Amino acid sequence: MFVESADPRQVPGDKPRRVFFTKELHLIVWYESKDWKAIHGMQLSFGSFTLDHVITAIGENPVELHRIDEGRRLDASVLKANGAWNPDPFEKRYRIELNTLPPEILSFVNGSLEHLANPPTGLAQPSQ
């Protein structure tokens, strides 16, 4: 079940955000304004015991899937293209937890996952 962070860090100059997490999922949701009505984007990190994959959907940009590569740098993680999205393992593992999100956020996440699985015409998925 998702738990919402009571006081997520707000980054100056960035859109206001809400943060949700479970043992294996971490979700940041950005809003257009502090009235918390219109969702601007989201970033969903997931993986077994480590957050090793991330799905990002921000504004009008295509939805992207990346693998988090800790690499050799100790001060920052690097996102690398992760190839084609296969939703079946993700759905089997995480659907019950996703369904505990507030309805408007769940709808945005579901739409983002659908766009990742079936990109709109003219939008290519990240290369492998």
N, C-alpha and C positions, 0 to 999 in steps of 0.2 A: 504494500500500500504506500502511495506517495505521501510524504510529509512536506509541508511547505516551510521554507526557512522563514523565521519570524522577522528577521532584519537583514535581508540580502544586501550585499555591497552594491551601492549605486555609483556608477562611474561618471564623473563630471563630463558633460558633453555627449554622453551616450543616452540612448533611450532608457526610460525607466524599466526596471525588470522585476520579475518574480522568479524565485528559484524553488524547485521541487526535487526531492530525491527519494530513492529507495536504496536497498543494499547494492543493486547492480545498475541502477539508472540514475542519471543526473540530468535535469531539464532546466534550462534557462529560457524564460519567455519574456521577450521585449515588447513593450506597448508603445503606441504612438504618443501617448501623453499620460500624465499622472491621473487622468480620470479612469484609467484601467479598463477602457471599453474596447478599443481597437487593437488587435494584436499586430505587431510589426514583424515579428519573426521568432524563431526558436532555435535552440541548439540542444540536441539530445545525445548525451554520451552514454555508452553502454558497453558491457563486457563482463566476462566471468571473473569476479574478484578484483579486476582492474578495469578502469574505464578505457578500453583500448580502441573503440570506434566512436565516431561522432557523425551525426546527421545535422546539417545546417540548412535552414530555410529562412532567408532574410529578405524582406521587401519583395521586389520583383525579380530577384536573382533566381536562377535555377536551383533546385534542391540538390545538395551535394552530400556525398558519403566519403568520409576519410578515415584512414587508420591513424591512430596516434602513435608516433614514433618518438620514443624518449631519446633515441640516438646517443650521441656522445656529449651533448651539451647538458650541463646540470641545471642551467637557469631557465630553460624553456623547452616545451614540447613542440614538435613539428607535426603538422598535418600532411599526410601523403594520400594521394588519390587511391581509392580502394577498389576500383573496378565496378563491374555490374552488381546491382543490388538483387539479392535473392531474399524476398520477404518471408518465406516460409519458416526458416529456423527462428528468426526474430519474433514472428507472430506466435509461434508455439511457446517460446520461452517467456515473452513479456506482455502478451495481450491482457492477461488478468490484471496486472499492475497498471497498465496504461488506462484501463477502464475505470480506475479509481480517480482519475484527474477530473477537475471541474469540466462540465460539458463543453463550454466554449473553447477551452484549451484542448480537450480531447479531439474536438472537431478539427482544429487547426493542425494538430499532430497527425491525425488520420489523413487529412488532405495532403500534408507534406509527404507522408509515407507513400500515398498513392501516386503523387507526382514523381517520386523517386523510382517507383516500380514501373510506372508508365509515363515517361516524360511527355509533356505536350509536344505536338508536332513542331519540329525545328529546334528543339532543345536536346542536345546530345547529353548522355550521361558522361561522367568523368571517365577518362581513359584508364585502361588497366596498367 
